Each structure stands twice: as structure tokens, then as C-alpha cells.
Amino acid sequence: MELFDLRIVVDRIEGRSVCGLKVGDYFEVTNSAELRIPEGKHFCMYAIQAAMPLLPAKQRQMPAADWLEIDSFVACPDPDERLIMRIERTAKVKLKSSDLT
């Protein structure tokens, strides 16, 4: 099977940065389920939790008209922060489903 590796990037902060993230900070999901944060950095677990439900779908090629193929933004749940993240596909990797389940 083929899945996309993903990078979830802080696109903008429309409020105040409560958790200390800055525009451009990111985490990655690689090889189906490996979460990576750059060394010496952090990422708010609540922001990760907000993006998490969308990631399995964004790892897959969806029909061109599907909203998940078109829309790549997700918001952190903190209303004071209004942190907006962008989900980017970084690479397509070939994996064997028997190795993952």
C-alpha cells in the first residue's frame, strides 16, 4: 500500500500563543504511525489531538472532489490562541500492511 508522510505546520496564530508554539513549528507523521518532533522543540499535545483524527485520511489519496483532498487546515481547540495548522504531504511511501497490523 502507499501512504503519504505528513508534516503538520503552525500556519498562523490569530490570538495569543498560550502554548509557546510559533509560526513554522511542526511535527511529522512518517511510516504510517511514527510521530516526530524536531530535536529541542515541543508541540502542544492539545494541538496534536485536534489534528489527529484527520491524519489517517490525509495519509491516503482521496477522490479529487473530496473535502479532505482540498482542505488542509485544522484549528487548535484553545479559543484564546486560535492556532491554525496546515497538513502537508511530504512524501509517498510504500508499506506492507502485514508489517503494520
Buried (B, 14 or more C-beta within 10 A) or exposed (E): EEBBBBBBBBBEBEEEBBBEBEEEBBBBBBEBEEEEEEEEEEBBEBBBEBBBEBBEEBBEEEEEEEEEBEEBEBBBEBEEBBBBBBBBBEEEBEEEEEEEE
